[in-house]
Amino acid sequence: MKISAIVPCYNEEENLDAAYEAFTKALSPYEDYEIIFTDDGSTDRSLEIIKSFAAKDSRVKYIAFSRNFGNCAAFRIGYRYAVHDWCIQYDCDLQSPPEESYKLIEKAQEGYDVVFGIRRDRDDPLYRVWGTKIQQFIAGSLFGIEVPVGASVFRVMRTAVARDVINYPARAQYFIVTVPKVTHNYISVETDHHARRAGESKWTLYKMFQHSFDLFLGFSTMPLTVLWLLAGVAVVAAMIGGFIGSEGMAYTGAAIAVGNLFGLAIMGEYIKRPFSNNLPYKQVYVRESNIPACQADFTTRDLLQYGKPTPTLVASSGEGKR
């Protein structure tokens, strides 16, 4: 089996040495592998460390963004440039232990397109553990969204399927929920889960709420149906208020105004998402990469050494003329 490991990275200098060692050890039993680090605009030494790995190990590839574009952009572009038929996704924090990769890989070899890891005894703050459970319950029970329950980013999948998923025309980026729209041939297996090894989690409470809105509004039209029902209720309430009198009308009018504002907010979210949440891969800018195909795809401007003067700019400056 030949495997491409996709590793999104953002300010993980404290974890990278241990992570690289764990990844190579977990993948060494297989026929061939590569490790693609996608540096999401790190401001610490992460890129420097990744490039040191690439200098001594030809199986290490990297794609460095010009700024932070978000975790979704980081792993999506990794799937695009994977060269092997199978991909496995890792995190640098080592919360999902790479040494348990074999569990996912063996299950994939039974004929599945996608195998998700489910975190057993998840070692995360309670707001994240319960937040995920509540989010998935609401998505499945109230919004009718097919969610692989408990699925995590620790996953193995056919590279062709991964590319179909990232190219699927959804209103929002939510990889786990897009998988069932591409294939029903997926399964989950339990894996261990540890506390973050070092550094701080990038998943804040705000990002969790934002991610939940992407899920609910990106993959269901149920909120719009509810708005229609509320509009009907408002019409009936206005009619009843008219019979009650001026005081009743005042209260009814205030309630309708609040409802209208809420409805406009929901509709605005639906309108903006196709323009902001599911941009094609070319909407990221690559600072540098050691993958020839990536360098060919992005223009010279995309591949500038950001923050450094180009020869043209130096030659046109006062110092360049002396």
C-alpha positions as CSV (number, residue, x, y, z in Angstrom):
1,M,0.0,0.0,0.0
2,K,1.3,3.5,-0.9
3,I,0.1,6.3,1.3
4,S,0.2,10.1,1.2
5,A,0.0,11.7,4.7
6,I,-1.6,15.1,4.8
7,V,-0.6,17.3,7.7
8,P,-2.0,20.8,8.2
9,C,0.2,22.9,10.4
10,Y,-0.2,26.3,12.0
11,N,2.3,27.5,14.7
12,E,3.3,24.0,15.9
13,E,7.1,24.4,16.3
14,E,6.9,22.7,19.8
15,N,5.3,19.5,18.3
16,L,6.9,19.1,14.9
17,D,10.0,17.0,15.8
18,A,7.9,14.5,17.8
19,A,5.2,14.5,15.1
20,Y,7.6,13.8,12.2
21,E,9.2,11.0,14.2
22,A,5.7,9.5,14.9
23,F,4.5,9.8,11.3
24,T,7.6,8.1,9.8
25,K,7.4,5.3,12.3
26,A,3.7,4.7,11.7
27,L,4.1,4.7,7.9
28,S,7.4,2.8,7.6
29,P,5.8,-0.7,7.4
30,Y,4.1,0.3,4.1
31,E,5.4,0.0,0.5
32,D,5.9,3.7,0.0
33,Y,4.7,6.9,1.5
34,E,5.0,10.7,1.4
35,I,4.3,13.3,4.1
36,I,2.8,16.6,2.8
37,F,3.0,19.4,5.4
38,T,0.8,22.3,4.5
39,D,2.0,25.3,6.5
40,D,-1.0,27.6,7.0
41,G,0.9,30.9,7.3
42,S,2.7,30.1,10.6
43,T,4.4,33.0,12.4
44,D,6.8,30.8,14.4
45,R,9.6,28.5,13.2
46,S,7.2,25.8,11.9
47,L,8.1,26.3,8.2
48,E,11.8,26.4,9.0
49,I,11.6,23.0,10.8
50,I,9.5,21.4,8.1
51,K,12.0,22.5,5.5
52,S,14.8,20.9,7.6
53,F,12.8,17.6,7.4
54,A,12.6,17.9,3.6
55,A,16.3,18.6,3.3
56,K,17.1,15.2,4.8
57,D,14.1,13.2,3.7
58,S,12.9,13.2,0.1
59,R,9.5,11.8,1.1
60,V,8.7,15.1,2.9
61,K,6.9,17.6,0.8
62,Y,5.6,21.1,1.9
63,I,3.3,23.8,0.7
64,A,3.6,27.1,2.6
65,F,0.8,29.7,2.4
66,S,1.4,33.4,2.3
67,R,-0.9,33.9,5.3
68,N,-3.4,32.0,7.4
69,F,-6.2,30.7,5.2
70,G,-7.6,28.2,7.8
71,N,-7.4,24.5,8.5
72,C,-9.9,23.5,5.7
73,A,-7.8,25.2,3.0
74,A,-4.7,23.6,4.4
75,F,-5.8,20.0,4.2
76,R,-7.8,20.5,1.0
77,I,-4.8,21.6,-1.0
78,G,-2.8,18.7,0.6
79,Y,-5.3,16.2,-1.0
80,R,-5.0,17.9,-4.3
81,Y,-1.2,17.3,-4.5
82,A,-1.1,13.8,-3.1
83,V,0.6,11.3,-5.5
84,H,-0.5,8.0,-4.0
85,D,-3.8,6.2,-4.2
86,W,-4.5,6.5,-0.5
87,C,-4.4,9.4,1.9
88,I,-4.2,9.6,5.7
89,Q,-4.7,12.8,7.6
90,Y,-2.7,13.6,10.7
91,D,-2.6,16.5,13.2
92,C,0.7,17.8,14.6
93,D,-0.7,17.9,18.1
94,L,-0.6,14.1,18.2
95,Q,-3.9,13.8,20.0
96,S,-4.9,11.0,17.6
97,P,-1.9,8.7,17.9
98,P,-0.2,7.9,14.5
99,E,0.8,4.5,15.8
100,E,-2.9,3.5,15.5
101,S,-2.9,4.3,11.7
102,Y,-2.9,0.5,11.1
103,K,-6.4,0.2,12.4
104,L,-7.7,2.6,9.8
105,I,-5.6,1.2,7.0
106,E,-6.5,-2.4,7.7
107,K,-10.2,-1.5,7.6
108,A,-9.7,0.5,4.4
109,Q,-8.1,-2.6,2.8
110,E,-11.4,-4.4,3.4
111,G,-12.9,-2.3,0.5
112,Y,-14.0,0.9,2.1
113,D,-13.5,4.3,0.4
114,V,-13.2,6.2,3.7
115,V,-12.4,5.2,7.2
116,F,-12.9,7.7,10.0
117,G,-11.3,7.5,13.5
118,I,-13.7,7.9,16.4
119,R,-12.0,9.3,19.5
120,R,-12.4,6.9,22.4
121,D,-12.3,8.6,25.8
122,R,-11.8,11.9,24.1
123,D,-9.3,14.0,26.1
124,D,-10.5,17.5,25.2
125,P,-12.1,20.3,27.2
126,L,-15.8,19.6,28.0
127,Y,-17.1,22.4,25.9
128,R,-15.5,20.8,22.8
129,V,-16.6,17.2,23.7
130,W,-20.2,18.2,24.4
131,G,-20.3,20.9,21.7
132,T,-19.5,18.2,19.1
133,K,-22.2,15.9,20.5
134,I,-24.9,18.6,20.6
135,Q,-23.9,19.9,17.1
136,Q,-24.1,16.5,15.5
137,F,-27.5,15.7,17.3
138,I,-29.0,19.0,16.0
139,A,-27.6,18.4,12.5
140,G,-28.9,14.8,12.3
141,S,-32.2,15.1,14.2
142,L,-33.4,18.6,13.5
143,F,-31.8,19.5,10.1
144,G,-31.8,16.1,8.5
145,I,-28.1,16.1,7.6
146,E,-26.3,12.8,7.2
147,V,-23.4,13.0,9.7
148,P,-20.8,10.2,10.2
149,V,-21.3,10.4,14.0
150,G,-18.1,10.9,16.0
151,A,-15.9,11.1,12.9
152,S,-12.7,13.0,13.3
153,V,-10.0,14.4,11.1
154,F,-7.9,11.3,11.7
155,R,-9.0,9.4,8.6
156,V,-7.9,7.2,5.7
157,M,-9.5,7.6,2.3
158,R,-9.0,6.9,-1.4
159,T,-7.3,10.0,-2.9
160,A,-9.7,10.1,-5.8
161,V,-12.6,10.2,-3.3
162,A,-10.9,13.0,-1.3
163,R,-10.6,15.1,-4.4
164,D,-14.3,14.5,-5.3
165,V,-15.2,15.7,-1.8
166,I,-13.1,18.9,-1.9
167,N,-14.6,19.7,-5.4
168,Y,-18.2,19.0,-4.4
169,P,-20.3,22.1,-5.0
170,A,-21.5,22.7,-1.4
171,R,-22.5,26.0,0.1
172,A,-19.8,25.6,2.9
173,Q,-16.6,23.7,3.6
174,Y,-17.4,20.8,5.9
175,F,-15.4,17.8,4.8
176,I,-16.9,15.1,7.1
177,V,-20.5,15.9,6.1
178,T,-19.6,16.2,2.4
179,V,-18.2,12.6,2.3
180,P,-21.7,11.0,2.4
181,K,-22.7,13.1,-0.6
182,V,-19.9,11.5,-2.6
183,T,-19.9,7.9,-1.3
184,H,-21.8,5.8,1.2
185,N,-19.0,3.3,1.4
186,Y,-17.5,4.7,4.6
187,I,-17.1,3.3,8.1
188,S,-15.6,4.4,11.5
189,V,-13.3,2.6,13.9
190,E,-12.4,3.6,17.5
191,T,-8.9,4.9,18.2
192,D,-7.3,6.3,21.3
193,H,-7.1,10.0,22.0
194,H,-4.7,12.0,24.1
195,A,-4.4,15.5,25.5
196,R,-2.5,17.9,23.3
197,R,1.2,17.3,23.6
198,A,2.3,21.0,23.6
199,G,1.1,24.4,22.5
200,E,-2.4,25.7,22.4
201,S,-5.4,24.5,20.5
202,K,-6.6,26.6,17.6
203,W,-10.2,25.6,18.1
204,T,-11.8,28.4,20.1
205,L,-15.4,28.5,21.2
206,Y,-16.1,31.2,18.5
207,K,-14.7,28.9,15.8
208,M,-16.9,26.1,17.0
209,F,-20.0,28.3,16.6
210,Q,-18.8,29.4,13.2
211,H,-18.2,25.8,12.2
212,S,-21.7,24.8,13.4
213,F,-23.3,27.6,11.3
214,D,-21.4,26.3,8.3
215,L,-22.8,22.8,9.0
216,F,-26.4,23.9,9.6
217,L,-26.8,26.5,6.9
218,G,-24.4,24.9,4.4
219,F,-26.1,21.5,4.2
220,S,-29.7,22.1,5.0
221,T,-32.5,24.4,3.9
222,M,-34.6,23.6,7.0
223,P,-34.0,27.1,8.5
224,L,-35.6,28.6,5.4
225,T,-38.6,26.3,5.8
226,V,-38.9,27.4,9.4
227,L,-38.9,31.0,8.4
228,W,-41.8,30.4,6.0
229,L,-43.8,28.8,8.9
230,L,-42.9,31.7,11.2
231,A,-44.1,34.2,8.5
232,G,-47.4,32.4,8.5
233,V,-47.6,32.5,12.3
234,A,-46.8,36.3,12.1
235,V,-49.7,36.9,9.7
236,V,-52.1,35.1,12.0
237,A,-50.8,36.9,15.0
238,A,-51.2,40.2,13.3
239,M,-54.8,39.4,12.5
240,I,-55.5,38.4,16.1
241,G,-53.8,41.5,17.4
242,G,-56.0,43.7,15.2
243,F,-59.1,42.2,16.9
244,I,-57.6,42.7,20.4
245,G,-56.9,46.4,20.0
246,S,-54.1,48.9,19.8
247,E,-52.1,47.4,22.7
248,G,-52.2,44.0,21.2
249,M,-51.2,45.4,17.9
250,A,-48.1,47.1,19.5
251,Y,-46.9,43.9,21.0
252,T,-47.6,41.9,17.8
253,G,-45.8,44.5,15.7
254,A,-42.7,44.4,17.9
255,A,-42.6,40.6,17.8
256,I,-43.0,40.7,14.0
257,A,-40.2,43.2,13.7
258,V,-37.8,41.0,15.7
259,G,-38.8,38.0,13.6
260,N,-38.1,40.0,10.4
261,L,-34.6,40.9,11.6
262,F,-33.9,37.3,12.6
263,G,-35.2,36.1,9.2
264,L,-33.0,38.6,7.3
265,A,-30.0,37.5,9.3
266,I,-30.6,33.8,8.3
267,M,-31.2,34.7,4.6
268,G,-28.1,36.8,4.6
269,E,-26.1,33.9,5.8
270,Y,-27.4,31.7,3.0
271,I,-26.6,34.4,0.4
272,K,-23.0,35.1,1.6
273,R,-21.8,31.5,1.9
274,P,-21.4,30.6,-1.7
275,F,-19.1,33.6,-2.0
276,S,-17.0,33.2,1.1
277,N,-17.0,29.7,2.4
278,N,-16.3,27.3,-0.5
279,L,-13.7,29.1,-2.6
280,P,-11.7,27.1,-5.0
281,Y,-8.1,26.1,-4.2
282,K,-6.7,28.9,-6.3
283,Q,-8.1,31.4,-3.8
284,V,-5.2,30.6,-1.5
285,Y,-1.7,32.1,-2.2
286,V,1.3,29.9,-1.9
287,R,4.5,31.4,-0.6
288,E,6.7,28.4,-1.6
289,S,6.6,24.7,-2.1
290,N,8.9,21.9,-3.1
291,I,6.2,20.1,-5.1
292,P,6.7,20.8,-8.8
293,A,3.0,20.4,-9.7
294,C,2.1,23.0,-7.1
295,Q,4.7,25.4,-8.4
296,A,3.3,24.9,-11.9
297,D,-0.3,25.5,-10.9
298,F,0.4,28.8,-9.1
299,T,1.5,31.9,-10.9
300,T,4.8,33.8,-10.3
301,R,2.9,36.3,-8.2
302,D,1.4,33.5,-6.1
303,L,4.9,32.1,-5.5
304,L,6.6,35.3,-4.5
305,Q,8.7,35.3,-1.4
306,Y,6.2,37.4,0.5
307,G,7.8,40.2,2.5
308,K,11.0,40.1,0.5
309,P,11.9,42.6,-2.3
310,T,12.0,41.1,-5.8
311,P,15.0,41.8,-8.1
312,T,12.8,44.2,-10.2
313,L,11.9,46.3,-7.2
314,V,15.5,46.5,-6.0
315,A,16.7,47.6,-9.4
316,S,14.2,50.4,-9.5
317,S,15.0,51.8,-6.1
318,G,17.5,54.5,-5.4
319,E,19.9,52.0,-3.9
320,G,19.7,49.7,-6.9
321,K,20.8,52.5,-9.2
322,R,24.0,53.3,-7.3
